């Protein structure tokens, strides 16, 4: 976390913008079918061209609903909701060139998610309510003591299953 401290001391959040929100429901589960949700997210750094002191973090959050109906063996989710948001930052009295790109990426991964998580949770909750789905139990997001390993967001990745 020491790597992002220099960036954190001079970065100011300008705004948060919703880029995209989608929901898709495959089937309507029966009244006695238990449903569980899973979620995953990814954050990435955006460095605009010709901007010496501004950058952005984009965070994508996806939730899936699965049936726990013993008769249904299909692993296809019964519904999927996703939201993508961007937080734009400006550096006070500093330039992007003063920092390693790795430090800015870490800032986007930690601060971007921290700044956007409440809005992403609300977007997914609203989308699920509109489709008459049980709202997912997305946890509060706290900056991690250690950062997760970097990697791309692929279909093979495991989804996190909220506790509770």
C-alpha positions as CSV (number, residue, x, y, z in Angstrom):
1,X,0.0,0.0,0.0
2,X,3.0,2.2,0.3
3,X,3.2,2.4,-3.5
4,X,0.0,4.3,-3.8
5,X,0.5,6.7,-0.9
6,X,2.3,9.3,-3.1
7,X,-0.5,9.2,-5.6
8,X,-3.2,9.4,-2.9
9,X,-1.7,12.5,-1.4
10,X,-2.1,14.5,-4.6
11,X,-5.1,12.9,-6.3
12,X,-8.6,14.4,-6.0
13,X,-11.8,12.7,-7.2
14,X,-13.5,14.8,-9.8
15,X,-16.6,12.8,-10.5
16,X,-18.1,9.3,-11.0
17,X,-19.8,8.4,-14.2
18,X,-22.0,5.4,-15.1
19,X,-20.8,3.9,-18.4
20,X,-23.1,1.0,-18.8
21,X,-25.6,-1.1,-16.9
22,X,-27.3,-4.3,-18.2
23,X,-29.4,-7.1,-17.0
24,X,-30.5,-10.3,-18.6
25,X,-32.9,-12.9,-17.2
26,X,-33.0,-16.4,-18.8
27,X,-35.9,-18.0,-16.9
28,X,-38.2,-17.1,-14.0
29,X,-37.5,-19.6,-11.2
30,X,-40.4,-21.4,-9.6
31,X,-41.5,-20.3,-6.1
32,X,-39.8,-23.1,-4.2
33,X,-36.4,-22.8,-6.0
34,X,-33.5,-21.5,-4.0
35,X,-31.3,-19.0,-5.7
36,X,-27.7,-18.1,-4.9
37,X,-25.8,-15.2,-6.3
38,X,-22.2,-14.8,-7.3
39,X,-20.2,-11.7,-8.2
40,X,-16.9,-10.5,-9.6
41,X,-15.2,-7.2,-10.4
42,X,-12.2,-5.8,-12.1
43,X,-10.6,-2.4,-12.1
44,X,-8.3,-0.8,-14.7
45,X,-6.5,2.5,-15.2
46,X,-7.3,4.8,-18.0
47,X,-4.6,7.4,-19.0
48,X,-6.2,9.9,-21.5
49,X,-3.9,11.3,-24.2
50,X,-2.8,14.9,-23.9
51,X,-3.7,15.0,-20.2
52,X,-0.8,15.7,-17.9
53,X,-2.6,15.6,-14.6
54,X,-5.8,13.6,-15.1
55,X,-6.6,9.9,-15.2
56,X,-9.5,7.6,-14.6
57,X,-10.3,4.2,-13.0
58,X,-13.0,2.0,-14.6
59,X,-14.6,-0.7,-12.5
60,X,-16.8,-3.4,-13.9
61,X,-19.0,-5.4,-11.5
62,X,-21.0,-8.4,-12.6
63,X,-23.5,-10.5,-10.6
64,X,-25.0,-13.8,-11.6
65,X,-28.0,-15.6,-10.1
66,X,-28.0,-19.4,-10.2
67,X,-30.7,-21.9,-9.4
68,X,-30.1,-24.5,-6.7
69,X,-32.9,-26.6,-8.1
70,X,-31.7,-30.2,-8.0
71,X,-33.6,-31.1,-11.2
72,X,-31.7,-28.4,-13.1
73,X,-28.1,-29.4,-13.8
74,X,-27.4,-26.5,-16.2
75,X,-24.6,-24.2,-14.9
76,X,-26.0,-21.3,-17.0
77,X,-27.1,-18.5,-14.7
78,X,-30.8,-17.7,-14.7
79,X,-29.9,-14.0,-14.7
80,X,-26.9,-11.7,-15.1
81,X,-26.5,-8.0,-14.2
82,X,-23.5,-5.8,-14.8
83,X,-22.5,-2.3,-14.2
84,X,-19.5,-0.4,-15.4
85,X,-18.5,3.0,-13.9
86,X,-15.6,5.4,-14.2
87,X,-14.1,7.6,-11.5
88,X,-12.1,10.6,-12.9
89,X,-9.2,12.0,-10.9
90,X,-7.0,15.1,-11.1
91,X,-3.5,15.5,-9.6
92,X,-3.0,18.6,-7.6
93,X,0.4,20.3,-8.2
94,X,1.7,17.1,-9.9
95,X,2.0,15.5,-13.3
96,X,1.3,11.9,-14.2
97,X,4.9,11.7,-15.5
98,X,6.1,12.0,-11.9
99,X,4.7,8.6,-11.0
100,X,5.4,5.1,-12.1
101,X,2.5,3.6,-14.2
102,X,2.4,0.7,-11.7
103,X,1.6,3.1,-8.9
104,X,-1.2,4.7,-10.8
105,X,-2.6,1.2,-11.7
106,X,-2.5,0.2,-8.0
107,X,-4.3,3.5,-7.1
108,X,-7.0,2.6,-9.7
109,X,-7.4,-0.9,-8.3
110,X,-7.7,0.3,-4.7
111,X,-9.1,3.8,-4.7
112,X,-11.2,3.3,-7.9
113,X,-13.0,0.4,-6.4
114,X,-13.3,2.1,-3.0
115,X,-14.8,5.3,-4.6
116,X,-17.2,3.5,-7.0
117,X,-18.3,0.4,-4.9
118,X,-21.3,2.1,-3.3
119,X,-22.6,3.3,-6.7
120,X,-22.0,-0.2,-8.3
121,X,-23.8,-1.9,-5.4
122,X,-26.8,0.5,-5.9
123,X,-26.9,0.0,-9.6
124,X,-26.9,-3.8,-9.3
125,X,-29.6,-3.7,-6.6
126,X,-31.8,-1.4,-8.7
127,X,-31.4,-3.6,-11.8
128,X,-32.3,-6.7,-9.9
129,X,-35.4,-5.1,-8.3
130,X,-36.6,-4.1,-11.8
131,X,-36.4,-7.7,-12.9
132,X,-38.1,-9.0,-9.8
133,X,-34.9,-10.8,-8.6
134,X,-33.7,-11.1,-5.1
135,X,-31.1,-8.3,-4.5
136,X,-27.6,-9.7,-4.3
137,X,-25.8,-9.6,-1.0
138,X,-22.8,-7.6,-2.0
139,X,-20.4,-6.9,0.9
140,X,-19.0,-3.5,1.8
141,X,-15.7,-3.1,0.2
142,X,-12.7,-2.3,2.3
143,X,-9.2,-1.7,0.9
144,X,-7.3,-4.9,1.2
145,X,-4.3,-5.3,3.4
146,X,-2.5,-6.9,0.4
147,X,-3.6,-6.5,-3.1
148,X,-4.9,-9.5,-5.1
149,X,-2.7,-10.8,-7.9
150,X,-3.2,-8.9,-11.2
151,X,-4.9,-10.6,-14.1
152,X,-7.5,-10.2,-16.8
153,X,-11.1,-10.8,-16.3
154,X,-11.9,-14.0,-18.1
155,X,-14.9,-16.4,-18.2
156,X,-12.8,-19.0,-16.5
157,X,-12.5,-16.9,-13.3
158,X,-14.2,-18.1,-10.2
159,X,-17.1,-16.0,-8.9
160,X,-17.1,-14.9,-5.3
161,X,-20.1,-16.2,-3.3
162,X,-21.2,-13.7,-0.7
163,X,-21.3,-15.0,2.8
164,X,-24.6,-14.9,4.7
